[in-house]
Amino acid sequence: MGTPAFPNLGKHCSVGDCRQLDFLPFTCDRCNQVFCLQHRSYINHKCPNANQKDVTVLICPLCAKGVRLVPDQDPNITWDSHVNTDCDPSNYQKATKKRRCPVPGCKEVLNLSNSIRCRDCSKEHCLKHRFGLAHSCSGPKKTDSGFPFGGLFSKSQKSPQSSRSTSSWWGSGLMNSVSNFRASAESGIQKFSNAATEAIQKAKNGIAESSSTGELAEQCVQCRARFSTVSALIDHVERSHHQSSKPAPNRVTIDVCPKCSRGFRDPVALVEHVERDHGGTSLA
């Protein structure tokens, strides 16, 4: 078994007709014997403990509960033990009855993904009938102070019974709420527009915060004179410092050669003249 360098390497298959030397053997987790690649499965090596860890569950037709069959035990004994101790026929209706949408004519089966509980009538409905108008909701039993439309419910409870249907009550209530919300939004926008217009007008007139107290907040950067408004400062600069701030006219500078007194506008031309005509020296 193995190789001369590794004599303990590999094991023989436990199947009597095989006995193949496998260097990567498989150990069965049920019978704990070693097998080759061909006989590694339970069926191929006929494992006697193949069903030891199997989980088999039967649904009881009386109580709709799951009954697990115990390995190495007669299923009839397991069944009799369940019927005599744990079986409750009253649970069958709870386990098998399907929840459906309470709206008349709707046959939608409710589950965790398609059911919504109405916060007014506390009943679960399908997605199609989740709104109050769709399932003819009668309104909340008690007004919730945190609900934004609570005033609508209180008004409707104080009003006498009339021939109007529930759908018309919901429609009028929602329309009144929308109109009130729109009016409050328009009022807020108007206040904001007035404040913005006033701020822009103050900026245009050059009114500073300190002008109301009589202080001279604006100062000229040239003569250090102070003014109360920006417009007065601008008029002062245009009237007093406009002529001094004008740029000087363009002047032409002429460079004269120290040897021959020849004038040049370009200093580069003067250097070239000295190097060419006077041997590269400007000494007189």
Number of C-alpha atoms within 10 A of each C-alpha: 13 13 9 8 7 9 9 11 14 16 19 17 24 16 16 9 7 13 13 18 16 18 14 12 18 19 15 18 12 14 13 11 16 18 26 23 12 12 18 19 15 16 10 11 18 12 16 11 16 15 12 12 11 11 10 11 12 12 11 17 11 14 19 19 19 13 17 15 18 16 14 9 9 10 13 10 11 14 16 12 12 17 15 9 8 12 20 15 15 11 13 16 12 12 11 10 8 12 15 16 22 16 15 7 7 13 12 18 13 18 13 6 8 14 21 19 13 18 12 15 14 13 14 21 25 23 15 14 19 19 14 18 15 12 19 14 18 15 19 16 11 12 16 15 9 7 9 9 15 14 14 17 19 14 10 14 14 8 8 6 8 6 5 8 10 15 16 11 16 19 12 12 17 14 11 13 14 11 11 11 11 11 10 11 11 11 11 10 10 12 10 11 12 10 10 11 11 10 11 11 11 12 12 10 11 16 15 16 10 13 15 9 7 8 14 14 14 19 15 13 9 8 10 9 12 15 18 19 19 18 14 13 18 12 11 15 16 11 10 11 13 10 10 8 10 8 7 7 6 6 6 7 11 13 15 14 17 12 12 12 9 12 15 16 12 11 14 9 12 18 15 12 16 18 12 11 10 14 9 12 12 13 9 8
